[in-house]
């Protein structure tokens, strides 16, 4: 028996990391040198350039495995942001990185990876953004790293990883009308909490997960970041293959957990009868049933429908179905930011830009925008924002006192209409 | 990396996320010497002006959660922190901090034995942290050899630089 022989089967993360590490099998706690299938940088990649040069590196291990997607300040809103963009463009020219999603062809980095097929089943993907976990929806291990670490990845094509234990979240039941994948991940956050999966992998399983569409899987994997997880994933199936058909940038090597895989623990969730959920200030795990919060008449000043978590075309259609024939409440600013330029154009062709703006919303170009208090959508210290995004920490949208409630796209629009947190099912 | 690290302690609570260490509005700043003047502006506002090199941060659970921004440990390194110790860390912050060569030590129970401005004595290989004022101490599992090597090299940049220098053939200049 080899040192890494095991008395039980492997989880999905263990299977993928064994392949990346060039091993037959791995055990949690083992440190591997993982070969990277895809590396992604956004503006934070500007801080990769100096360490890359200091390392003495002169070329990138595989330019066809590197994507740059600027998304935090698009177009540049300050001189500082313009300089970051400039550093990245010059670096891409210098080391010959052709896959650069620049202003005009831009989108939120994770959405760019998803809709262009950059991450496929079995991949090890890393990106300079914490929500890189989202790409685990492809049946991949996708993890966020910092820019110095990215410099090492660009130079070597690999990085060290400690094989994580896996928390399984097993979901059964049927999501009711007006209850979404976002409500499911918020509910899971309420149970797992923000440190419940720190350093660990999260594997979503069960009949409800199998029924979810790819955009919904992207949403639930996205917020495994808020659980502290290294990565969050869904096993690939026919939906994954259909989604990637014709767009996959490299060959798939789908992997599946063994039936006797050993999970650190399994969280069981039954969504039958589950109401919409909301994460209250100041933590994504401060989760309550939305109807309970709505009864407290929480007035809002701003609503934000955007972010990598929930600004895909399906999310914007979901919001539009609630908004149709209604208006944004007087005194509420409603900001809509699609997750990519492709989605922006889809909204134009479906008439959604008209629908949102006629109702009183601001429909912006694609950007991370208001989610992180970046180039727009800052709130005042005593203000409240209803948001389809992923974080409500102190200071997330500007001042530390600002209060952010996280919810589904439908609930975000319902709040924009009523001027206070509202049950989207009342607008069916 | 020094075998024994001693310094004045600044204490912090639970869930000090990277927005509290470096606010999102400063993310277009990449000069660490400017970032250090903004460090912990939300989490511990007096730290930037009153800390001195060698000071040690002692935090409760989940220090550095949230965004992957390396600005956070960059700013702390520029401020000269001697070590960052916490009951637990968020994973990207932990990696970033180690990669920058900052002794970053997870020691469950450590926050409870310190008050602000106590002096901490960290014995890295022995795996103990002691409050010099009270004598209380907690132990921690030693860092894996891989991470010790990283810290001894002074961080990831130096470690990779040595690795690339050892195999020059892999870094031929790019042909235009």
Interface residues (C-beta under 8 A of the other chain):
Chain A: X31 X43 X44 X46 X47 X51 X54 X55 X56 X57 X58 X59 X72 X73 X78 X80 X81 X83 X84 X95 X96 X128 X129 X130 X132 X144 X145 X146 X147 X148 X149 X151 X152 X155 X156 X160 X162 X194 X195 X198 X199 X228 X230 X283 X372 X373 X374 X391 X393 X394 X395 X396 X398 X400
Chain B: X15 X17 X19 X20 X23 X24 X25 X27 X28 X29 X30 X42 X61 X62 X65 X66 X67 X68 X69 X70 X71 X73 X74 X88 X89 X90 X91 X92 X95 X96 X99 X100 X144 X146 X155 X156 X157 X160 X161 X163 X164 X165 X171 X172 X173 X174
